[in-house]
Amino acid sequence: MELRDIEYFGVIAEHGNMRRAAEALGLSPPALSKSLRRLETAMQARLVERTGKGVKLTPIGDALAVQANRLRLMLDDITRQAADLNRGHAGHLRLGAGPTDCEELPAVCQRLLRDAPGLTLDITVTDNDELVPLMLAGTLDLCVNYIPPTPYEGIEQEHVFDDEYVAYASVDHPLARKGSLALADLAAERWATSTANYRPKQLLERAFLENALPAPRFSVRTRSIRLRLQMIAGSRLLGYGPRRTAVMAARAFRLKILRIRQLTVPRPVGVMYRKGAYLPPAARRLIELLKENAGR
């Protein structure tokens, strides 16, 4: 059994079509078919069945595809580790962050780049619904965002600091002039939220439901936290998200945090990475710097 045949099979499984898989690999279809036949001979089993649209994996093919993906991730890790060693631990770091927690990155990344001038960074900003699959696929090394009480399947996590969710509004909003508020005071208001089905939106909906109030009305949906803050600052929309974000944005966007007991919910923040994955030295150093920064 040849390693390259297993790798080629992983691409066949991904595309479900011999021609597209051959194009992705830069091979001719006959060469890829020959590789598949070699693998089936070594496995003593049929791995695919031909269909009108391409190929369908057999049960044994399904099982092998899972192992082929694990093998690909392992080979990627080995290759990246060797590259990091050759570069004197500089290398390349693929980092993910939530739209709000990316605010933690500039200071620590600046220190990281001072310590390792040869380091290169790719930073992806989005929510956990996209970050977690990217980590599992081996596309990202490390993510900084909200961490759940139970880690996502296949993901390791380390706590960095504690935040909390709060509601906020423009300082010109009528509710901003009041002291403590009851959740019922917000029943008729409109909200700006993310397009992702992310935790703040879920918590908000749950709080209204548990207090027998009509579901919150979401008038603006966007993943861009900056756009949400701008919309809230110039309207009667309300926002719900991390306190740290609201505090940092309060002066620039003229925001005020609303004191509502039912909506003040703990929000642990940490780093996440694929279980068993190779973490580049720069990733370990980034975690240390994030914890130092949070301690201040």
C-alpha angles and dihedrals in degrees: 000000000000123000093223091056090057090048091049090049090055089058091048089052091049095051100032088212128088096212095050091044090051090051091050090051095042091240133126115253091244091054091050091047089052090052090051092050090051090052094047090050091051091046092043088222142090110259101183139026122212117242134179091262100039132289134333122206119243117225089265089047090053091053092048092048090059091052092044090056091050089050091051091052091047092051090047090052092049092048093049093046091052091047091051091051091050091051094050095256093304102108128129128304123203106202133184129195140175118253090255101035093053083082087075092059109069096067096044094042091051090055091045092053092047090054093045110026091178093058119112124203134204112190123194117192117200141103131290092261087071101025096058096054089047090054092047090050091053093245094118128042100199141002133202115206146097111327119211124229088252115039119244112263111277092012131111119205138192124199116238108169144337125250132161138223118249138171119242141180143180113289086241093058113111091234091057089068093060130081120224114002134202119228089244088065087069097048095103097041129106125231141210114218143158124278087232119088087242132165101264091055091048092048092048093051092046093050092052092046094049090050093050092245128140114269113273115264113237109202098168126039123183137135089224108099091192092056091048091051091049092050092048093047093056101039146033092269119126127220133207123197147097118344091223090059093048092048094048091047097041097094099038094046099028094239132163127201113235117225105231116150096201092055099047101099130165116256116192114200125200148134126281132196138166113283111255093005125140109258112205116232088249090059092053090048091049090055090052092050093048090053091047091049092049090050090061 
